[in-house]
Amino acid sequence: MVNKTPRIKDTRSALRTLAEGFRNQAVRPNIYGYTPHDKQLEFHSSSCRKKLFIGGNRSGKTVGGVTEDIWWLTGKHPYIKTPPPPVRGRIISVDFINGVEKIVKPEVARWMPANELKGGSWDKAYNKEQRVLTLENGSFLEFMSQDQDVDKFAGTSRHFIHFDEEPPRDIYIECLQRLLDTEGSFWMTLTPVDGMSSWIYDELFLAAKEDSAIKVVTVSMEENPHVNWGEANVLLAGLTKDELSARQHGKFIQIGGLIYKMFDLSKHVIDDADFQVPMDQGLIVAGMDHGFNNPTAWLWAWINADGRVVIFDEYYKSGEIIRAHAGEVHRINKQHGRVPDYNVGDPSIRNVDPITGTSVLIEYMDYGVPIVLGNNDQKAGINRVARYLTGVGEKPQLYITKNCSNLIREMGRLRWAQWVNRKARTDKNPKEEQHKKDDHAADALRYLISSRPEADDGTVIPRAINTSEKQATAPLMDTDRFDEDLSDIIKEGLTVDFHLGEDY
């Protein structure tokens, strides 16, 4: 006779285990209980090999990234085709203590079903020394940190890499090499706290507009239906408007604050294909900022009778000697059929090299490009450019043609310098100086505009000029008379600049 008691006992145990599983699922759901919100679904559904999931804090971006990891590791992705297991994965966070141990690893443990883990439990599946989680199907996920040396990211190939928060570029480049053999994929889940100064903004976020291989999904905190607003409001309390843009809405902003906040692509940028510079009219002025490791920037401006300025061409090149730069200036002048009425540039170019006994200014002169030294009062120059951008009424005094792409890029991103550490940013007044990075064309513009009169908004009386003596006189004219005199000077072919007050 067969004793059935043990079977009843086993059945009851199984039911108890099943009930416990349901309770755990209700309290601590795993991947089977995951319902992505709309932006997470958009992220998961993309088969692009490069994906950016950019969001504010508590927007669900890290959860989206971790569940993507798990679907790849288990070979059970519900939306796209992934490599069959075993899959080799890597996740990289900001550091081990706060990023890996407090954020990423708990999320993986939360969403990973125990039955997928090697040995059926986290303790058996996770190697603490190597920081590697192994699944029953042979897939593994290694946990790494941005504060590790870049050579630690070398090694064998990976099928996917998940960057949780934006990585240093050298680590990113090294990790890309791990994906070559498998034609693997990567995704980033990040809040853009470094703003437009991050390399990601140029190389991935903006590049996605032209590169269909890059998928960008942006998500705001409001788009996460599961957000705890009590916790969120504590997190957001006291943040500035720019900080809210990054932390709440996941937007790239200029850390430190934009200098030219009034710069508007729709207002200040015009199509060079539609605008033909009337070379037989107005003044032509060129502005320059010198560099060697950094780019040398030249800008060409047309100034009409009412003082409006159109930047219509640019030259932007690093790593060249002055002879090459001067040759390009001559080529562009010949292309336009007119030599500028004057060139104005960085006053530091007059500094004499104690070894060679020459200067940038002298070398340009030797190659037939004379340059007037500009005004290097940064605050005054920024204010002058801002006045031209604001203009009179609804019309700006400054326009830029689309072909001047470097100037347009810098104008939209030029920011104030900031204190290095956060405590200083809190305790001290904001700096009133320009952040010295990616500002070469913008500096050339500042020298150029600083050589012109103040943009007339009705409160500034322009300097007059005595055309018979060719000398600057006191400001006695109204604006209409100023326009007439400027027109007369242009007709007579005189190349006298009002602001400089001398022949050139």
Secondary structure as a PSIPRED ss2 file (coil, helix, strand):
# PSIPRED VFORMAT (PSIPRED V4.0)

   1 M C   1.000  0.000  0.000
   2 V C   1.000  0.000  0.000
   3 N C   1.000  0.000  0.000
   4 K C   1.000  0.000  0.000
   5 T H   0.000  1.000  0.000
   6 P H   0.000  1.000  0.000
   7 R H   0.000  1.000  0.000
   8 I H   0.000  1.000  0.000
   9 K H   0.000  1.000  0.000
  10 D H   0.000  1.000  0.000
  11 T H   0.000  1.000  0.000
  12 R H   0.000  1.000  0.000
  13 S H   0.000  1.000  0.000
  14 A H   0.000  1.000  0.000
  15 L H   0.000  1.000  0.000
  16 R H   0.000  1.000  0.000
  17 T H   0.000  1.000  0.000
  18 L H   0.000  1.000  0.000
  19 A H   0.000  1.000  0.000
  20 E H   0.000  1.000  0.000
  21 G H   0.000  1.000  0.000
  22 F H   0.000  1.000  0.000
  23 R H   0.000  1.000  0.000
  24 N H   0.000  1.000  0.000
  25 Q H   0.000  1.000  0.000
  26 A H   0.000  1.000  0.000
  27 V H   0.000  1.000  0.000
  28 R C   1.000  0.000  0.000
  29 P C   1.000  0.000  0.000
  30 N C   1.000  0.000  0.000
  31 I H   0.000  1.000  0.000
  32 Y H   0.000  1.000  0.000
  33 G H   0.000  1.000  0.000
  34 Y C   1.000  0.000  0.000
  35 T C   1.000  0.000  0.000
  36 P C   1.000  0.000  0.000
  37 H C   1.000  0.000  0.000
  38 D H   0.000  1.000  0.000
  39 K H   0.000  1.000  0.000
  40 Q H   0.000  1.000  0.000
  41 L H   0.000  1.000  0.000
  42 E H   0.000  1.000  0.000
  43 F H   0.000  1.000  0.000
  44 H H   0.000  1.000  0.000
  45 S H   0.000  1.000  0.000
  46 S C   1.000  0.000  0.000
  47 S C   1.000  0.000  0.000
  48 C C   1.000  0.000  0.000
  49 R C   1.000  0.000  0.000
  50 K E   0.000  0.000  1.000
  51 K E   0.000  0.000  1.000
  52 L E   0.000  0.000  1.000
  53 F E   0.000  0.000  1.000
  54 I E   0.000  0.000  1.000
  55 G E   0.000  0.000  1.000
  56 G C   1.000  0.000  0.000
  57 N C   1.000  0.000  0.000
  58 R C   1.000  0.000  0.000
  59 S C   1.000  0.000  0.000
  60 G C   1.000  0.000  0.000
  61 K H   0.000  1.000  0.000
  62 T H   0.000  1.000  0.000
  63 V H   0.000  1.000  0.000
  64 G H   0.000  1.000  0.000
  65 G H   0.000  1.000  0.000
  66 V H   0.000  1.000  0.000
  67 T H   0.000  1.000  0.000
  68 E H   0.000  1.000  0.000
  69 D H   0.000  1.000  0.000
  70 I H   0.000  1.000  0.000
  71 W H   0.000  1.000  0.000
  72 W H   0.000  1.000  0.000
  73 L H   0.000  1.000  0.000
  74 T H   0.000  1.000  0.000
  75 G C   1.000  0.000  0.000
  76 K C   1.000  0.000  0.000
  77 H C   1.000  0.000  0.000
  78 P C   1.000  0.000  0.000
  79 Y C   1.000  0.000  0.000
  80 I C   1.000  0.000  0.000
  81 K C   1.000  0.000  0.000
  82 T C   1.000  0.000  0.000
  83 P C   1.000  0.000  0.000
  84 P C   1.000  0.000  0.000
  85 P C   1.000  0.000  0.000
  86 P C   1.000  0.000  0.000
  87 V C   1.000  0.000  0.000
  88 R E   0.000  0.000  1.000
  89 G E   0.000  0.000  1.000
  90 R E   0.000  0.000  1.000
  91 I E   0.000  0.000  1.000
  92 I E   0.000  0.000  1.000
  93 S E   0.000  0.000  1.000
  94 V C   1.000  0.000  0.000
  95 D C   1.000  0.000  0.000
  96 F H   0.000  1.000  0.000
  97 I H   0.000  1.000  0.000
  98 N H   0.000  1.000  0.000
  99 G H   0.000  1.000  0.000
 100 V H   0.000  1.000  0.000
 101 E H   0.000  1.000  0.000
 102 K H   0.000  1.000  0.000
 103 I H   0.000  1.000  0.000
 104 V H   0.000  1.000  0.000
 105 K H   0.000  1.000  0.000
 106 P H   0.000  1.000  0.000
 107 E H   0.000  1.000  0.000
 108 V H   0.000  1.000  0.000
 109 A H   0.000  1.000  0.000
 110 R H   0.000  1.000  0.000
 111 W H   0.000  1.000  0.000
 112 M C   1.000  0.000  0.000
 113 P C   1.000  0.000  0.000
 114 A H   0.000  1.000  0.000
 115 N H   0.000  1.000  0.000
 116 E H   0.000  1.000  0.000
 117 L E   0.000  0.000  1.000
 118 K H   0.000  1.000  0.000
 119 G H   0.000  1.000  0.000
 120 G H   0.000  1.000  0.000
 121 S C   1.000  0.000  0.000
 122 W H   0.000  1.000  0.000
 123 D H   0.000  1.000  0.000
 124 K H   0.000  1.000  0.000
 125 A H   0.000  1.000  0.000
 126 Y E   0.000  0.000  1.000
 127 N E   0.000  0.000  1.000
 128 K C   1.000  0.000  0.000
 129 E C   1.000  0.000  0.000
 130 Q C   1.000  0.000  0.000
 131 R C   1.000  0.000  0.000
 132 V E   0.000  0.000  1.000
 133 L E   0.000  0.000  1.000
 134 T E   0.000  0.000  1.000
 135 L E   0.000  0.000  1.000
 136 E C   1.000  0.000  0.000
 137 N C   1.000  0.000  0.000
 138 G C   1.000  0.000  0.000
 139 S C   1.000  0.000  0.000
 140 F E   0.000  0.000  1.000
 141 L E   0.000  0.000  1.000
 142 E E   0.000  0.000  1.000
 143 F E   0.000  0.000  1.000
 144 M E   0.000  0.000  1.000
 145 S E   0.000  0.000  1.000
 146 Q C   1.000  0.000  0.000
 147 D C   1.000  0.000  0.000
 148 Q C   1.000  0.000  0.000
 149 D C   1.000  0.000  0.000
 150 V H   0.000  1.000  0.000
 151 D H   0.000  1.000  0.000
 152 K H   0.000  1.000  0.000
 153 F H   0.000  1.000  0.000
 154 A C   1.000  0.000  0.000
 155 G C   1.000  0.000  0.000
 156 T C   1.000  0.000  0.000
 157 S C   1.000  0.000  0.000
 158 R C   1.000  0.000  0.000
 159 H C   1.000  0.000  0.000
 160 F E   0.000  0.000  1.000
 161 I E   0.000  0.000  1.000
 162 H E   0.000  0.000  1.000
 163 F E   0.000  0.000  1.000
 164 D E   0.000  0.000  1.000
 165 E C   1.000  0.000  0.000
 166 E C   1.000  0.000  0.000
 167 P C   1.000  0.000  0.000
 168 P C   1.000  0.000  0.000
 169 R H   0.000  1.000  0.000
 170 D H   0.000  1.000  0.000
 171 I H   0.000  1.000  0.000
 172 Y H   0.000  1.000  0.000
 173 I H   0.000  1.000  0.000
 174 E H   0.000  1.000  0.000
 175 C H   0.000  1.000  0.000
 176 L H   0.000  1.000  0.000
 177 Q H   0.000  1.000  0.000
 178 R C   1.000  0.000  0.000
 179 L C   1.000  0.000  0.000
 180 L C   1.000  0.000  0.000
 181 D C   1.000  0.000  0.000
 182 T C   1.000  0.000  0.000
 183 E C   1.000  0.000  0.000
 184 G C   1.000  0.000  0.000
 185 S E   0.000  0.000  1.000
 186 F E   0.000  0.000  1.000
 187 W E   0.000  0.000  1.000
 188 M E   0.000  0.000  1.000
 189 T E   0.000  0.000  1.000
 190 L E   0.000  0.000  1.000
 191 T C   1.000  0.000  0.000
 192 P C   1.000  0.000  0.000
 193 V C   1.000  0.000  0.000
 194 D C   1.000  0.000  0.000
 195 G H   0.000  1.000  0.000
 196 M H   0.000  1.000  0.000
 197 S H   0.000  1.000  0.000
 198 S C   1.000  0.000  0.000
 199 W H   0.000  1.000  0.000
 200 I H   0.000  1.000  0.000
 201 Y H   0.000  1.000  0.000
 202 D H   0.000  1.000  0.000
 203 E H   0.000  1.000  0.000
 204 L H   0.000  1.000  0.000
 205 F H   0.000  1.000  0.000
 206 L H   0.000  1.000  0.000
 207 A H   0.000  1.000  0.000
 208 A H   0.000  1.000  0.000
 209 K H   0.000  1.000  0.000
 210 E C   1.000  0.000  0.000
 211 D C   1.000  0.000  0.000
 212 S C   1.000  0.000  0.000
 213 A C   1.000  0.000  0.000
 214 I E   0.000  0.000  1.000
 215 K E   0.000  0.000  1.000
 216 V E   0.000  0.000  1.000
 217 V E   0.000  0.000  1.000
 218 T E   0.000  0.000  1.000
 219 V E   0.000  0.000  1.000
 220 S C   1.000  0.000  0.000
 221 M H   0.000  1.000  0.000
 222 E H   0.000  1.000  0.000
 223 E H   0.000  1.000  0.000
 224 N C   1.000  0.000  0.000
 225 P C   1.000  0.000  0.000
 226 H C   1.000  0.000  0.000
 227 V C   1.000  0.000  0.000
 228 N C   1.000  0.000  0.000
 229 W H   0.000  1.000  0.000
 230 G H   0.000  1.000  0.000
 231 E H   0.000  1.000  0.000
 232 A H   0.000  1.000  0.000
 233 N H   0.000  1.000  0.000
 234 V H   0.000  1.000  0.000
 235 L H   0.000  1.000  0.000
 236 L H   0.000  1.000  0.000
 237 A C   1.000  0.000  0.000
 238 G C   1.000  0.000  0.000
 239 L C   1.000  0.000  0.000
 240 T C   1.000  0.000  0.000
 241 K H   0.000  1.000  0.000
 242 D H   0.000  1.000  0.000
 243 E H   0.000  1.000  0.000
 244 L H   0.000  1.000  0.000
 245 S H   0.000  1.000  0.000
 246 A H   0.000  1.000  0.000
 247 R H   0.000  1.000  0.000
 248 Q C   1.000  0.000  0.000
 249 H C   1.000  0.000  0.000
 250 G C   1.000  0.000  0.000
 251 K C   1.000  0.000  0.000
 252 F C   1.000  0.000  0.000
 253 I C   1.000  0.000  0.000
 254 Q C   1.000  0.000  0.000
 255 I C   1.000  0.000  0.000
 256 G C   1.000  0.000  0.000
 257 G C   1.000  0.000  0.000
 258 L E   0.000  0.000  1.000
 259 I C   1.000  0.000  0.000
 260 Y C   1.000  0.000  0.000
 261 K C   1.000  0.000  0.000
 262 M C   1.000  0.000  0.000
 263 F C   1.000  0.000  0.000
 264 D C   1.000  0.000  0.000
 265 L H   0.000  1.000  0.000
 266 S H   0.000  1.000  0.000
 267 K H   0.000  1.000  0.000
 268 H H   0.000  1.000  0.000
 269 V E   0.000  0.000  1.000
 270 I E   0.000  0.000  1.000
 271 D C   1.000  0.000  0.000
 272 D C   1.000  0.000  0.000
 273 A C   1.000  0.000  0.000
 274 D C   1.000  0.000  0.000
 275 F C   1.000  0.000  0.000
 276 Q C   1.000  0.000  0.000
 277 V C   1.000  0.000  0.000
 278 P C   1.000  0.000  0.000
 279 M C   1.000  0.000  0.000
 280 D C   1.000  0.000  0.000
 281 Q C   1.000  0.000  0.000
 282 G C   1.000  0.000  0.000
 283 L E   0.000  0.000  1.000
 284 I E   0.000  0.000  1.000
 285 V E   0.000  0.000  1.000
 286 A E   0.000  0.000  1.000
 287 G E   0.000  0.000  1.000
 288 M E   0.000  0.000  1.000
 289 D E   0.000  0.000  1.000
 290 H C   1.000  0.000  0.000
 291 G C   1.000  0.000  0.000
 292 F C   1.000  0.000  0.000
 293 N C   1.000  0.000  0.000
 294 N C   1.000  0.000  0.000
 295 P C   1.000  0.000  0.000
 296 T E   0.000  0.000  1.000
 297 A E   0.000  0.000  1.000
 298 W E   0.000  0.000  1.000
 299 L E   0.000  0.000  1.000
 300 W E   0.000  0.000  1.000
 301 A E   0.000  0.000  1.000
 302 W E   0.000  0.000  1.000
 303 I E   0.000  0.000  1.000
 304 N C   1.000  0.000  0.000
 305 A C   1.000  0.000  0.000
 306 D C   1.000  0.000  0.000
 307 G C   1.000  0.000  0.000
 308 R C   1.000  0.000  0.000
 309 V E   0.000  0.000  1.000
 310 V E   0.000  0.000  1.000
 311 I E   0.000  0.000  1.000
 312 F E   0.000  0.000  1.000
 313 D E   0.000  0.000  1.000
 314 E E   0.000  0.000  1.000
 315 Y E   0.000  0.000  1.000
 316 Y E   0.000  0.000  1.000
 317 K E   0.000  0.000  1.000
 318 S C   1.000  0.000  0.000
 319 G C   1.000  0.000  0.000
 320 E C   1.000  0.000  0.000
 321 I C   1.000  0.000  0.000
 322 I H   0.000  1.000  0.000
 323 R H   0.000  1.000  0.000
 324 A H   0.000  1.000  0.000
 325 H H   0.000  1.000  0.000
 326 A H   0.000  1.000  0.000
 327 G H   0.000  1.000  0.000
 328 E H   0.000  1.000  0.000
 329 V H   0.000  1.000  0.000
 330 H H   0.000  1.000  0.000
 331 R H   0.000  1.000  0.000
 332 I H   0.000  1.000  0.000
 333 N H   0.000  1.000  0.000
 334 K H   0.000  1.000  0.000
 335 Q H   0.000  1.000  0.000
 336 H H   0.000  1.000  0.000
 337 G C   1.000  0.000  0.000
 338 R C   1.000  0.000  0.000
 339 V C   1.000  0.000  0.000
 340 P C   1.000  0.000  0.000
 341 D C   1.000  0.000  0.000
 342 Y E   0.000  0.000  1.000
 343 N E   0.000  0.000  1.000
 344 V E   0.000  0.000  1.000
 345 G E   0.000  0.000  1.000
 346 D C   1.000  0.000  0.000
 347 P H   0.000  1.000  0.000
 348 S H   0.000  1.000  0.000
 349 I H   0.000  1.000  0.000
 350 R H   0.000  1.000  0.000
 351 N C   1.000  0.000  0.000
 352 V C   1.000  0.000  0.000
 353 D C   1.000  0.000  0.000
 354 P C   1.000  0.000  0.000
 355 I C   1.000  0.000  0.000
 356 T C   1.000  0.000  0.000
 357 G C   1.000  0.000  0.000
 358 T C   1.000  0.000  0.000
 359 S C   1.000  0.000  0.000
 360 V H   0.000  1.000  0.000
 361 L H   0.000  1.000  0.000
 362 I H   0.000  1.000  0.000
 363 E H   0.000  1.000  0.000
 364 Y H   0.000  1.000  0.000
 365 M H   0.000  1.000  0.000
 366 D H   0.000  1.000  0.000
 367 Y C   1.000  0.000  0.000
 368 G C   1.000  0.000  0.000
 369 V C   1.000  0.000  0.000
 370 P C   1.000  0.000  0.000
 371 I C   1.000  0.000  0.000
 372 V E   0.000  0.000  1.000
 373 L E   0.000  0.000  1.000
 374 G C   1.000  0.000  0.000
 375 N C   1.000  0.000  0.000
 376 N C   1.000  0.000  0.000
 377 D C   1.000  0.000  0.000
 378 Q H   0.000  1.000  0.000
 379 K H   0.000  1.000  0.000
 380 A H   0.000  1.000  0.000
 381 G H   0.000  1.000  0.000
 382 I H   0.000  1.000  0.000
 383 N H   0.000  1.000  0.000
 384 R H   0.000  1.000  0.000
 385 V H   0.000  1.000  0.000
 386 A H   0.000  1.000  0.000
 387 R H   0.000  1.000  0.000
 388 Y H   0.000  1.000  0.000
 389 L H   0.000  1.000  0.000
 390 T H   0.000  1.000  0.000
 391 G C   1.000  0.000  0.000
 392 V E   0.000  0.000  1.000
 393 G C   1.000  0.000  0.000
 394 E C   1.000  0.000  0.000
 395 K E   0.000  0.000  1.000
 396 P C   1.000  0.000  0.000
 397 Q C   1.000  0.000  0.000
 398 L E   0.000  0.000  1.000
 399 Y E   0.000  0.000  1.000
 400 I E   0.000  0.000  1.000
 401 T E   0.000  0.000  1.000
 402 K C   1.000  0.000  0.000
 403 N C   1.000  0.000  0.000
 404 C C   1.000  0.000  0.000
 405 S H   0.000  1.000  0.000
 406 N H   0.000  1.000  0.000
 407 L H   0.000  1.000  0.000
 408 I H   0.000  1.000  0.000
 409 R H   0.000  1.000  0.000
 410 E H   0.000  1.000  0.000
 411 M H   0.000  1.000  0.000
 412 G C   1.000  0.000  0.000
 413 R C   1.000  0.000  0.000
 414 L C   1.000  0.000  0.000
 415 R E   0.000  0.000  1.000
 416 W E   0.000  0.000  1.000
 417 A C   1.000  0.000  0.000
 418 Q C   1.000  0.000  0.000
 419 W C   1.000  0.000  0.000
 420 V C   1.000  0.000  0.000
 421 N C   1.000  0.000  0.000
 422 R H   0.000  1.000  0.000
 423 K H   0.000  1.000  0.000
 424 A H   0.000  1.000  0.000
 425 R H   0.000  1.000  0.000
 426 T H   0.000  1.000  0.000
 427 D H   0.000  1.000  0.000
 428 K C   1.000  0.000  0.000
 429 N C   1.000  0.000  0.000
 430 P C   1.000  0.000  0.000
 431 K C   1.000  0.000  0.000
 432 E C   1.000  0.000  0.000
 433 E C   1.000  0.000  0.000
 434 Q E   0.000  0.000  1.000
 435 H C   1.000  0.000  0.000
 436 K C   1.000  0.000  0.000
 437 K C   1.000  0.000  0.000
 438 D C   1.000  0.000  0.000
 439 D C   1.000  0.000  0.000
 440 H H   0.000  1.000  0.000
 441 A H   0.000  1.000  0.000
 442 A H   0.000  1.000  0.000
 443 D H   0.000  1.000  0.000
 444 A H   0.000  1.000  0.000
 445 L H   0.000  1.000  0.000
 446 R H   0.000  1.000  0.000
 447 Y H   0.000  1.000  0.000
 448 L H   0.000  1.000  0.000
 449 I H   0.000  1.000  0.000
 450 S H   0.000  1.000  0.000
 451 S C   1.000  0.000  0.000
 452 R C   1.000  0.000  0.000
 453 P C   1.000  0.000  0.000
 454 E C   1.000  0.000  0.000
 455 A C   1.000  0.000  0.000
 456 D C   1.000  0.000  0.000
 457 D C   1.000  0.000  0.000
 458 G C   1.000  0.000  0.000
 459 T C   1.000  0.000  0.000
 460 V C   1.000  0.000  0.000
 461 I C   1.000  0.000  0.000
 462 P C   1.000  0.000  0.000
 463 R C   1.000  0.000  0.000
 464 A E   0.000  0.000  1.000
 465 I E   0.000  0.000  1.000
 466 N E   0.000  0.000  1.000
 467 T C   1.000  0.000  0.000
 468 S C   1.000  0.000  0.000
 469 E C   1.000  0.000  0.000
 470 K C   1.000  0.000  0.000
 471 Q E   0.000  0.000  1.000
 472 A E   0.000  0.000  1.000
 473 T E   0.000  0.000  1.000
 474 A C   1.000  0.000  0.000
 475 P C   1.000  0.000  0.000
 476 L C   1.000  0.000  0.000
 477 M C   1.000  0.000  0.000
 478 D C   1.000  0.000  0.000
 479 T H   0.000  1.000  0.000
 480 D H   0.000  1.000  0.000
 481 R H   0.000  1.000  0.000
 482 F H   0.000  1.000  0.000
 483 D H   0.000  1.000  0.000
 484 E H   0.000  1.000  0.000
 485 D H   0.000  1.000  0.000
 486 L H   0.000  1.000  0.000
 487 S H   0.000  1.000  0.000
 488 D H   0.000  1.000  0.000
 489 I H   0.000  1.000  0.000
 490 I H   0.000  1.000  0.000
 491 K H   0.000  1.000  0.000
 492 E H   0.000  1.000  0.000
 493 G C   1.000  0.000  0.000
 494 L C   1.000  0.000  0.000
 495 T C   1.000  0.000  0.000
 496 V E   0.000  0.000  1.000
 497 D E   0.000  0.000  1.000
 498 F C   1.000  0.000  0.000
 499 H C   1.000  0.000  0.000
 500 L C   1.000  0.000  0.000
 501 G C   1.000  0.000  0.000
 502 E E   0.000  0.000  1.000
 503 D E   0.000  0.000  1.000
 504 Y C   1.000  0.000  0.000
